Amino acid sequence: MSGDSYTIRDQNGYYFLTMTVVRWVDVFTRVEYKDVIVDSLNYCIQQKGLELNAWVLMTNHLHIVGRVTTDLGMSGFLRDFKKFTSKRILELIQEIPESRREWLLDRFDFEARRTRRAENFKLWKDGNHAIDLSHIDVFNKIDYIHQNPVRAGIVNEPDHYLYSSAIDYANGKGLVQVTLM
């Protein structure tokens, strides 16, 4: 598939998206970094028109299924989300005790220089592997998302993983306000 296949054409359509950390660095191993993603998703739901139907945060990537219902659109949400979470995670790497601090900062600085970005820190890879869900079985993608921690050997059941919407689909209450499909 060409990169054009993953273009966001309908700014208010439903998409399956994958946001990946550069070089697949396992940055989301600390609760503080994970909470940046949780808090940011909840903020975007409350303030930016994000309708989130499913999500999972793994150590080096985030999958979501959802849409944006405001004029901000999906592209605007992704731009703002990535920008804010990158800056906040950089701050935390510098603030909290982090045994990998220098290595993480060097890796993210290297990626910024390699891609000739003005910033000195690049957390997220370019692109979002956006798949338009208007002609695809949405529940298949939601199941795929929820099975990520099981396939990775982290949990035996999808709804046992804290950083996922699987608990919501099992009649529980997760960390992020999802809209069930």
PyMOL commands that place a pseudoatom at each C-alpha (Angstrom):
pseudoatom trace, name=CA, resn=MET, resi=1, chain=A, elem=C, hetatm=0, pos=[0.000, 0.000, 0.000]
pseudoatom trace, name=CA, resn=SER, resi=2, chain=A, elem=C, hetatm=0, pos=[1.198, 3.481, -0.685]
pseudoatom trace, name=CA, resn=GLY, resi=3, chain=A, elem=C, hetatm=0, pos=[1.441, 6.073, 2.066]
pseudoatom trace, name=CA, resn=ASP, resi=4, chain=A, elem=C, hetatm=0, pos=[-1.498, 7.821, 0.387]
pseudoatom trace, name=CA, resn=SER, resi=5, chain=A, elem=C, hetatm=0, pos=[-3.749, 4.928, 1.483]
pseudoatom trace, name=CA, resn=TYR, resi=6, chain=A, elem=C, hetatm=0, pos=[-3.450, 6.160, 5.052]
pseudoatom trace, name=CA, resn=THR, resi=7, chain=A, elem=C, hetatm=0, pos=[-4.459, 9.766, 4.371]
pseudoatom trace, name=CA, resn=ILE, resi=8, chain=A, elem=C, hetatm=0, pos=[-7.213, 11.270, 6.500]
pseudoatom trace, name=CA, resn=ARG, resi=9, chain=A, elem=C, hetatm=0, pos=[-9.752, 12.383, 3.922]
pseudoatom trace, name=CA, resn=ASP, resi=10, chain=A, elem=C, hetatm=0, pos=[-12.873, 12.802, 6.078]
pseudoatom trace, name=CA, resn=GLN, resi=11, chain=A, elem=C, hetatm=0, pos=[-11.910, 14.990, 9.060]
pseudoatom trace, name=CA, resn=ASN, resi=12, chain=A, elem=C, hetatm=0, pos=[-14.987, 13.865, 11.006]
pseudoatom trace, name=CA, resn=GLY, resi=13, chain=A, elem=C, hetatm=0, pos=[-14.984, 10.207, 9.941]
pseudoatom trace, name=CA, resn=TYR, resi=14, chain=A, elem=C, hetatm=0, pos=[-14.226, 7.152, 12.058]
pseudoatom trace, name=CA, resn=TYR, resi=15, chain=A, elem=C, hetatm=0, pos=[-10.613, 5.991, 11.956]
pseudoatom trace, name=CA, resn=PHE, resi=16, chain=A, elem=C, hetatm=0, pos=[-8.362, 3.303, 13.326]
pseudoatom trace, name=CA, resn=LEU, resi=17, chain=A, elem=C, hetatm=0, pos=[-5.098, 5.104, 14.146]
pseudoatom trace, name=CA, resn=THR, resi=18, chain=A, elem=C, hetatm=0, pos=[-1.700, 4.030, 15.368]
pseudoatom trace, name=CA, resn=MET, resi=19, chain=A, elem=C, hetatm=0, pos=[0.694, 6.531, 16.910]
pseudoatom trace, name=CA, resn=THR, resi=20, chain=A, elem=C, hetatm=0, pos=[4.141, 5.015, 17.242]
pseudoatom trace, name=CA, resn=VAL, resi=21, chain=A, elem=C, hetatm=0, pos=[7.143, 6.192, 19.238]
pseudoatom trace, name=CA, resn=VAL, resi=22, chain=A, elem=C, hetatm=0, pos=[10.229, 6.792, 17.084]
pseudoatom trace, name=CA, resn=ARG, resi=23, chain=A, elem=C, hetatm=0, pos=[12.428, 3.702, 16.704]
pseudoatom trace, name=CA, resn=TRP, resi=24, chain=A, elem=C, hetatm=0, pos=[9.805, 1.796, 18.732]
pseudoatom trace, name=CA, resn=VAL, resi=25, chain=A, elem=C, hetatm=0, pos=[11.417, 3.081, 21.946]
pseudoatom trace, name=CA, resn=ASP, resi=26, chain=A, elem=C, hetatm=0, pos=[9.629, 1.661, 25.009]
pseudoatom trace, name=CA, resn=VAL, resi=27, chain=A, elem=C, hetatm=0, pos=[8.872, 5.003, 26.628]
pseudoatom trace, name=CA, resn=PHE, resi=28, chain=A, elem=C, hetatm=0, pos=[5.500, 4.089, 28.154]
pseudoatom trace, name=CA, resn=THR, resi=29, chain=A, elem=C, hetatm=0, pos=[6.928, 1.900, 30.896]
pseudoatom trace, name=CA, resn=ARG, resi=30, chain=A, elem=C, hetatm=0, pos=[6.384, 4.390, 33.715]
pseudoatom trace, name=CA, resn=VAL, resi=31, chain=A, elem=C, hetatm=0, pos=[2.979, 5.333, 35.115]
pseudoatom trace, name=CA, resn=GLU, resi=32, chain=A, elem=C, hetatm=0, pos=[3.799, 9.048, 34.848]
pseudoatom trace, name=CA, resn=TYR, resi=33, chain=A, elem=C, hetatm=0, pos=[4.277, 8.820, 31.080]
pseudoatom trace, name=CA, resn=LYS, resi=34, chain=A, elem=C, hetatm=0, pos=[1.176, 6.660, 30.624]
pseudoatom trace, name=CA, resn=ASP, resi=35, chain=A, elem=C, hetatm=0, pos=[-0.890, 9.115, 32.637]
pseudoatom trace, name=CA, resn=VAL, resi=36, chain=A, elem=C, hetatm=0, pos=[0.047, 11.894, 30.194]
pseudoatom trace, name=CA, resn=ILE, resi=37, chain=A, elem=C, hetatm=0, pos=[-1.683, 9.883, 27.461]
pseudoatom trace, name=CA, resn=VAL, resi=38, chain=A, elem=C, hetatm=0, pos=[-4.723, 9.046, 29.629]
pseudoatom trace, name=CA, resn=ASP, resi=39, chain=A, elem=C, hetatm=0, pos=[-5.150, 12.649, 30.790]
pseudoatom trace, name=CA, resn=SER, resi=40, chain=A, elem=C, hetatm=0, pos=[-4.663, 13.989, 27.259]
pseudoatom trace, name=CA, resn=LEU, resi=41, chain=A, elem=C, hetatm=0, pos=[-7.229, 11.610, 25.778]
pseudoatom trace, name=CA, resn=ASN, resi=42, chain=A, elem=C, hetatm=0, pos=[-9.760, 12.594, 28.452]
pseudoatom trace, name=CA, resn=TYR, resi=43, chain=A, elem=C, hetatm=0, pos=[-9.040, 16.286, 27.849]
pseudoatom trace, name=CA, resn=CYS, resi=44, chain=A, elem=C, hetatm=0, pos=[-9.544, 15.879, 24.097]
pseudoatom trace, name=CA, resn=ILE, resi=45, chain=A, elem=C, hetatm=0, pos=[-12.815, 14.055, 24.719]
pseudoatom trace, name=CA, resn=GLN, resi=46, chain=A, elem=C, hetatm=0, pos=[-14.079, 16.828, 26.990]
pseudoatom trace, name=CA, resn=GLN, resi=47, chain=A, elem=C, hetatm=0, pos=[-12.666, 19.854, 25.161]
pseudoatom trace, name=CA, resn=LYS, resi=48, chain=A, elem=C, hetatm=0, pos=[-11.825, 19.022, 21.545]
pseudoatom trace, name=CA, resn=GLY, resi=49, chain=A, elem=C, hetatm=0, pos=[-14.688, 16.846, 20.337]
pseudoatom trace, name=CA, resn=LEU, resi=50, chain=A, elem=C, hetatm=0, pos=[-12.861, 13.521, 20.349]
pseudoatom trace, name=CA, resn=GLU, resi=51, chain=A, elem=C, hetatm=0, pos=[-15.297, 10.623, 20.349]
pseudoatom trace, name=CA, resn=LEU, resi=52, chain=A, elem=C, hetatm=0, pos=[-13.133, 7.711, 21.409]
pseudoatom trace, name=CA, resn=ASN, resi=53, chain=A, elem=C, hetatm=0, pos=[-14.559, 4.247, 20.846]
pseudoatom trace, name=CA, resn=ALA, resi=54, chain=A, elem=C, hetatm=0, pos=[-11.533, 2.119, 21.730]
pseudoatom trace, name=CA, resn=TRP, resi=55, chain=A, elem=C, hetatm=0, pos=[-7.898, 2.547, 22.734]
pseudoatom trace, name=CA, resn=VAL, resi=56, chain=A, elem=C, hetatm=0, pos=[-4.873, 0.718, 24.032]
pseudoatom trace, name=CA, resn=LEU, resi=57, chain=A, elem=C, hetatm=0, pos=[-1.529, 2.106, 25.132]
pseudoatom trace, name=CA, resn=MET, resi=58, chain=A, elem=C, hetatm=0, pos=[1.396, -0.253, 24.752]
pseudoatom trace, name=CA, resn=THR, resi=59, chain=A, elem=C, hetatm=0, pos=[5.019, 0.456, 25.710]
pseudoatom trace, name=CA, resn=ASN, resi=60, chain=A, elem=C, hetatm=0, pos=[5.832, 2.073, 22.363]
pseudoatom trace, name=CA, resn=HIS, resi=61, chain=A, elem=C, hetatm=0, pos=[2.577, 2.818, 20.551]
pseudoatom trace, name=CA, resn=LEU, resi=62, chain=A, elem=C, hetatm=0, pos=[-1.023, 3.900, 20.966]
pseudoatom trace, name=CA, resn=HIS, resi=63, chain=A, elem=C, hetatm=0, pos=[-3.981, 2.530, 19.004]
pseudoatom trace, name=CA, resn=ILE, resi=64, chain=A, elem=C, hetatm=0, pos=[-7.291, 4.349, 18.921]
pseudoatom trace, name=CA, resn=VAL, resi=65, chain=A, elem=C, hetatm=0, pos=[-10.636, 3.996, 17.166]
pseudoatom trace, name=CA, resn=GLY, resi=66, chain=A, elem=C, hetatm=0, pos=[-12.671, 7.157, 17.042]
pseudoatom trace, name=CA, resn=ARG, resi=67, chain=A, elem=C, hetatm=0, pos=[-13.568, 10.375, 15.344]
pseudoatom trace, name=CA, resn=VAL, resi=68, chain=A, elem=C, hetatm=0, pos=[-13.530, 14.119, 16.004]
pseudoatom trace, name=CA, resn=THR, resi=69, chain=A, elem=C, hetatm=0, pos=[-16.909, 15.830, 15.900]
pseudoatom trace, name=CA, resn=THR, resi=70, chain=A, elem=C, hetatm=0, pos=[-15.730, 19.461, 15.805]
pseudoatom trace, name=CA, resn=ASP, resi=71, chain=A, elem=C, hetatm=0, pos=[-14.166, 21.707, 13.173]
pseudoatom trace, name=CA, resn=LEU, resi=72, chain=A, elem=C, hetatm=0, pos=[-10.758, 20.802, 14.640]
pseudoatom trace, name=CA, resn=GLY, resi=73, chain=A, elem=C, hetatm=0, pos=[-11.028, 17.539, 12.701]
pseudoatom trace, name=CA, resn=MET, resi=74, chain=A, elem=C, hetatm=0, pos=[-8.948, 14.418, 13.078]
pseudoatom trace, name=CA, resn=SER, resi=75, chain=A, elem=C, hetatm=0, pos=[-5.784, 16.003, 11.646]
pseudoatom trace, name=CA, resn=GLY, resi=76, chain=A, elem=C, hetatm=0, pos=[-6.014, 18.917, 14.086]
pseudoatom trace, name=CA, resn=PHE, resi=77, chain=A, elem=C, hetatm=0, pos=[-6.584, 16.577, 17.003]
pseudoatom trace, name=CA, resn=LEU, resi=78, chain=A, elem=C, hetatm=0, pos=[-3.580, 14.447, 16.058]
pseudoatom trace, name=CA, resn=ARG, resi=79, chain=A, elem=C, hetatm=0, pos=[-1.340, 17.498, 15.611]
pseudoatom trace, name=CA, resn=ASP, resi=80, chain=A, elem=C, hetatm=0, pos=[-2.339, 18.975, 18.986]
pseudoatom trace, name=CA, resn=PHE, resi=81, chain=A, elem=C, hetatm=0, pos=[-2.281, 15.631, 20.822]
pseudoatom trace, name=CA, resn=LYS, resi=82, chain=A, elem=C, hetatm=0, pos=[1.174, 14.681, 19.578]
pseudoatom trace, name=CA, resn=LYS, resi=83, chain=A, elem=C, hetatm=0, pos=[2.590, 18.146, 20.212]
pseudoatom trace, name=CA, resn=PHE, resi=84, chain=A, elem=C, hetatm=0, pos=[1.268, 18.378, 23.773]
pseudoatom trace, name=CA, resn=THR, resi=85, chain=A, elem=C, hetatm=0, pos=[2.114, 14.812, 24.803]
pseudoatom trace, name=CA, resn=SER, resi=86, chain=A, elem=C, hetatm=0, pos=[5.633, 15.130, 23.363]
pseudoatom trace, name=CA, resn=LYS, resi=87, chain=A, elem=C, hetatm=0, pos=[6.348, 18.293, 25.325]
pseudoatom trace, name=CA, resn=ARG, resi=88, chain=A, elem=C, hetatm=0, pos=[4.874, 16.960, 28.556]
pseudoatom trace, name=CA, resn=ILE, resi=89, chain=A, elem=C, hetatm=0, pos=[6.716, 13.647, 28.356]
pseudoatom trace, name=CA, resn=LEU, resi=90, chain=A, elem=C, hetatm=0, pos=[9.980, 15.499, 27.667]
pseudoatom trace, name=CA, resn=GLU, resi=91, chain=A, elem=C, hetatm=0, pos=[9.383, 17.568, 30.806]
pseudoatom trace, name=CA, resn=LEU, resi=92, chain=A, elem=C, hetatm=0, pos=[8.730, 14.427, 32.851]
pseudoatom trace, name=CA, resn=ILE, resi=93, chain=A, elem=C, hetatm=0, pos=[11.828, 12.642, 31.537]
pseudoatom trace, name=CA, resn=GLN, resi=94, chain=A, elem=C, hetatm=0, pos=[13.835, 15.621, 32.780]
pseudoatom trace, name=CA, resn=GLU, resi=95, chain=A, elem=C, hetatm=0, pos=[11.964, 15.947, 36.120]
pseudoatom trace, name=CA, resn=ILE, resi=96, chain=A, elem=C, hetatm=0, pos=[11.394, 12.473, 37.544]
pseudoatom trace, name=CA, resn=PRO, resi=97, chain=A, elem=C, hetatm=0, pos=[14.031, 9.900, 38.470]
pseudoatom trace, name=CA, resn=GLU, resi=98, chain=A, elem=C, hetatm=0, pos=[14.620, 8.090, 35.185]
pseudoatom trace, name=CA, resn=SER, resi=99, chain=A, elem=C, hetatm=0, pos=[17.454, 5.584, 34.825]
pseudoatom trace, name=CA, resn=ARG, resi=100, chain=A, elem=C, hetatm=0, pos=[17.246, 5.914, 31.034]
pseudoatom trace, name=CA, resn=ARG, resi=101, chain=A, elem=C, hetatm=0, pos=[17.109, 9.732, 30.993]
pseudoatom trace, name=CA, resn=GLU, resi=102, chain=A, elem=C, hetatm=0, pos=[20.253, 10.399, 28.948]
pseudoatom trace, name=CA, resn=TRP, resi=103, chain=A, elem=C, hetatm=0, pos=[19.588, 7.528, 26.556]
pseudoatom trace, name=CA, resn=LEU, resi=104, chain=A, elem=C, hetatm=0, pos=[15.971, 8.638, 25.966]
pseudoatom trace, name=CA, resn=LEU, resi=105, chain=A, elem=C, hetatm=0, pos=[16.934, 12.269, 25.476]
pseudoatom trace, name=CA, resn=ASP, resi=106, chain=A, elem=C, hetatm=0, pos=[19.739, 11.299, 23.097]
pseudoatom trace, name=CA, resn=ARG, resi=107, chain=A, elem=C, hetatm=0, pos=[17.451, 9.020, 21.088]
pseudoatom trace, name=CA, resn=PHE, resi=108, chain=A, elem=C, hetatm=0, pos=[14.689, 11.632, 20.749]
pseudoatom trace, name=CA, resn=ASP, resi=109, chain=A, elem=C, hetatm=0, pos=[17.214, 14.397, 19.987]
pseudoatom trace, name=CA, resn=PHE, resi=110, chain=A, elem=C, hetatm=0, pos=[18.809, 12.210, 17.306]
pseudoatom trace, name=CA, resn=GLU, resi=111, chain=A, elem=C, hetatm=0, pos=[15.403, 11.632, 15.662]
pseudoatom trace, name=CA, resn=ALA, resi=112, chain=A, elem=C, hetatm=0, pos=[14.669, 15.369, 15.672]
pseudoatom trace, name=CA, resn=ARG, resi=113, chain=A, elem=C, hetatm=0, pos=[18.014, 16.108, 13.991]
pseudoatom trace, name=CA, resn=ARG, resi=114, chain=A, elem=C, hetatm=0, pos=[17.692, 13.177, 11.572]
pseudoatom trace, name=CA, resn=THR, resi=115, chain=A, elem=C, hetatm=0, pos=[14.310, 14.410, 10.361]
pseudoatom trace, name=CA, resn=ARG, resi=116, chain=A, elem=C, hetatm=0, pos=[15.527, 18.028, 10.371]
pseudoatom trace, name=CA, resn=ARG, resi=117, chain=A, elem=C, hetatm=0, pos=[12.894, 19.232, 12.811]
pseudoatom trace, name=CA, resn=ALA, resi=118, chain=A, elem=C, hetatm=0, pos=[13.202, 22.598, 14.512]
pseudoatom trace, name=CA, resn=GLU, resi=119, chain=A, elem=C, hetatm=0, pos=[12.507, 20.943, 17.863]
pseudoatom trace, name=CA, resn=ASN, resi=120, chain=A, elem=C, hetatm=0, pos=[15.265, 19.164, 19.735]
pseudoatom trace, name=CA, resn=PHE, resi=121, chain=A, elem=C, hetatm=0, pos=[12.950, 16.333, 20.724]
pseudoatom trace, name=CA, resn=LYS, resi=122, chain=A, elem=C, hetatm=0, pos=[10.908, 13.967, 18.558]
pseudoatom trace, name=CA, resn=LEU, resi=123, chain=A, elem=C, hetatm=0, pos=[8.781, 11.415, 20.394]
pseudoatom trace, name=CA, resn=TRP, resi=124, chain=A, elem=C, hetatm=0, pos=[6.230, 10.333, 17.796]
pseudoatom trace, name=CA, resn=LYS, resi=125, chain=A, elem=C, hetatm=0, pos=[6.930, 8.970, 14.327]
pseudoatom trace, name=CA, resn=ASP, resi=126, chain=A, elem=C, hetatm=0, pos=[5.415, 10.937, 11.470]
pseudoatom trace, name=CA, resn=GLY, resi=127, chain=A, elem=C, hetatm=0, pos=[2.116, 9.567, 10.241]
pseudoatom trace, name=CA, resn=ASN, resi=128, chain=A, elem=C, hetatm=0, pos=[-0.636, 7.766, 12.077]
pseudoatom trace, name=CA, resn=HIS, resi=129, chain=A, elem=C, hetatm=0, pos=[-1.408, 4.764, 9.881]
pseudoatom trace, name=CA, resn=ALA, resi=130, chain=A, elem=C, hetatm=0, pos=[-4.974, 6.100, 9.581]
pseudoatom trace, name=CA, resn=ILE, resi=131, chain=A, elem=C, hetatm=0, pos=[-7.451, 3.516, 8.323]
pseudoatom trace, name=CA, resn=ASP, resi=132, chain=A, elem=C, hetatm=0, pos=[-10.887, 4.820, 7.347]
pseudoatom trace, name=CA, resn=LEU, resi=133, chain=A, elem=C, hetatm=0, pos=[-13.451, 2.608, 9.064]
pseudoatom trace, name=CA, resn=SER, resi=134, chain=A, elem=C, hetatm=0, pos=[-16.419, 3.515, 6.872]
pseudoatom trace, name=CA, resn=HIS, resi=135, chain=A, elem=C, hetatm=0, pos=[-16.098, 0.247, 4.905]
pseudoatom trace, name=CA, resn=ILE, resi=136, chain=A, elem=C, hetatm=0, pos=[-14.363, -1.970, 7.447]
pseudoatom trace, name=CA, resn=ASP, resi=137, chain=A, elem=C, hetatm=0, pos=[-15.668, -4.096, 10.310]
pseudoatom trace, name=CA, resn=VAL, resi=138, chain=A, elem=C, hetatm=0, pos=[-15.116, -1.719, 13.225]
pseudoatom trace, name=CA, resn=PHE, resi=139, chain=A, elem=C, hetatm=0, pos=[-15.543, -4.459, 15.832]
pseudoatom trace, name=CA, resn=ASN, resi=140, chain=A, elem=C, hetatm=0, pos=[-12.716, -6.418, 14.226]
pseudoatom trace, name=CA, resn=LYS, resi=141, chain=A, elem=C, hetatm=0, pos=[-10.409, -3.419, 14.780]
pseudoatom trace, name=CA, resn=ILE, resi=142, chain=A, elem=C, hetatm=0, pos=[-11.659, -2.935, 18.349]
pseudoatom trace, name=CA, resn=ASP, resi=143, chain=A, elem=C, hetatm=0, pos=[-10.967, -6.594, 19.093]
pseudoatom trace, name=CA, resn=TYR, resi=144, chain=A, elem=C, hetatm=0, pos=[-7.507, -6.239, 17.523]
pseudoatom trace, name=CA, resn=ILE, resi=145, chain=A, elem=C, hetatm=0, pos=[-6.789, -3.262, 19.795]
pseudoatom trace, name=CA, resn=HIS, resi=146, chain=A, elem=C, hetatm=0, pos=[-7.985, -5.042, 22.921]
pseudoatom trace, name=CA, resn=GLN, resi=147, chain=A, elem=C, hetatm=0, pos=[-5.987, -8.194, 22.134]
pseudoatom trace, name=CA, resn=ASN, resi=148, chain=A, elem=C, hetatm=0, pos=[-2.660, -6.281, 21.940]
pseudoatom trace, name=CA, resn=PRO, resi=149, chain=A, elem=C, hetatm=0, pos=[-1.716, -6.798, 25.624]
pseudoatom trace, name=CA, resn=VAL, resi=150, chain=A, elem=C, hetatm=0, pos=[-2.750, -10.465, 25.425]
pseudoatom trace, name=CA, resn=ARG, resi=151, chain=A, elem=C, hetatm=0, pos=[-0.617, -11.057, 22.322]
pseudoatom trace, name=CA, resn=ALA, resi=152, chain=A, elem=C, hetatm=0, pos=[2.274, -9.289, 24.070]
pseudoatom trace, name=CA, resn=GLY, resi=153, chain=A, elem=C, hetatm=0, pos=[1.962, -11.655, 27.048]
pseudoatom trace, name=CA, resn=ILE, resi=154, chain=A, elem=C, hetatm=0, pos=[1.184, -8.859, 29.517]
pseudoatom trace, name=CA, resn=VAL, resi=155, chain=A, elem=C, hetatm=0, pos=[-2.234, -10.206, 30.568]
pseudoatom trace, name=CA, resn=ASN, resi=156, chain=A, elem=C, hetatm=0, pos=[-4.327, -13.305, 29.942]
pseudoatom trace, name=CA, resn=GLU, resi=157, chain=A, elem=C, hetatm=0, pos=[-7.586, -11.431, 29.382]
pseudoatom trace, name=CA, resn=PRO, resi=158, chain=A, elem=C, hetatm=0, pos=[-7.983, -8.105, 27.530]
pseudoatom trace, name=CA, resn=ASP, resi=159, chain=A, elem=C, hetatm=0, pos=[-10.077, -6.490, 30.273]
pseudoatom trace, name=CA, resn=HIS, resi=160, chain=A, elem=C, hetatm=0, pos=[-7.305, -7.079, 32.830]
pseudoatom trace, name=CA, resn=TYR, resi=161, chain=A, elem=C, hetatm=0, pos=[-5.092, -4.479, 31.131]
pseudoatom trace, name=CA, resn=LEU, resi=162, chain=A, elem=C, hetatm=0, pos=[-5.451, -1.063, 32.766]
pseudoatom trace, name=CA, resn=TYR, resi=163, chain=A, elem=C, hetatm=0, pos=[-4.406, 1.103, 29.795]
pseudoatom trace, name=CA, resn=SER, resi=164, chain=A, elem=C, hetatm=0, pos=[-7.148, 0.001, 27.437]
pseudoatom trace, name=CA, resn=SER, resi=165, chain=A, elem=C, hetatm=0, pos=[-10.854, 0.344, 26.784]
pseudoatom trace, name=CA, resn=ALA, resi=166, chain=A, elem=C, hetatm=0, pos=[-11.367, -3.437, 27.019]
pseudoatom trace, name=CA, resn=ILE, resi=167, chain=A, elem=C, hetatm=0, pos=[-12.678, -3.038, 30.581]
pseudoatom trace, name=CA, resn=ASP, resi=168, chain=A, elem=C, hetatm=0, pos=[-15.390, -0.686, 29.287]
pseudoatom trace, name=CA, resn=TYR, resi=169, chain=A, elem=C, hetatm=0, pos=[-16.546, -3.307, 26.785]
pseudoatom trace, name=CA, resn=ALA, resi=170, chain=A, elem=C, hetatm=0, pos=[-16.659, -5.856, 29.643]
pseudoatom trace, name=CA, resn=ASN, resi=171, chain=A, elem=C, hetatm=0, pos=[-19.124, -3.624, 31.573]
pseudoatom trace, name=CA, resn=GLY, resi=172, chain=A, elem=C, hetatm=0, pos=[-16.460, -2.030, 33.755]
pseudoatom trace, name=CA, resn=LYS, resi=173, chain=A, elem=C, hetatm=0, pos=[-15.129, 1.520, 34.033]
pseudoatom trace, name=CA, resn=GLY, resi=174, chain=A, elem=C, hetatm=0, pos=[-11.782, 2.293, 32.429]
pseudoatom trace, name=CA, resn=LEU, resi=175, chain=A, elem=C, hetatm=0, pos=[-9.404, 5.233, 32.747]
pseudoatom trace, name=CA, resn=VAL, resi=176, chain=A, elem=C, hetatm=0, pos=[-10.634, 7.051, 29.626]
pseudoatom trace, name=CA, resn=GLN, resi=177, chain=A, elem=C, hetatm=0, pos=[-14.197, 8.090, 28.806]
pseudoatom trace, name=CA, resn=VAL, resi=178, chain=A, elem=C, hetatm=0, pos=[-15.039, 5.932, 25.807]
pseudoatom trace, name=CA, resn=THR, resi=179, chain=A, elem=C, hetatm=0, pos=[-18.189, 5.874, 23.713]
pseudoatom trace, name=CA, resn=LEU, resi=180, chain=A, elem=C, hetatm=0, pos=[-19.135, 2.234, 23.258]
pseudoatom trace, name=CA, resn=MET, resi=181, chain=A, elem=C, hetatm=0, pos=[-20.134, 1.107, 19.791]
for i in range(1, 181): cmd.bond("trace and resi %d" % i, "trace and resi %d" % (i + 1))
show_as sticks, trace
zoom trace
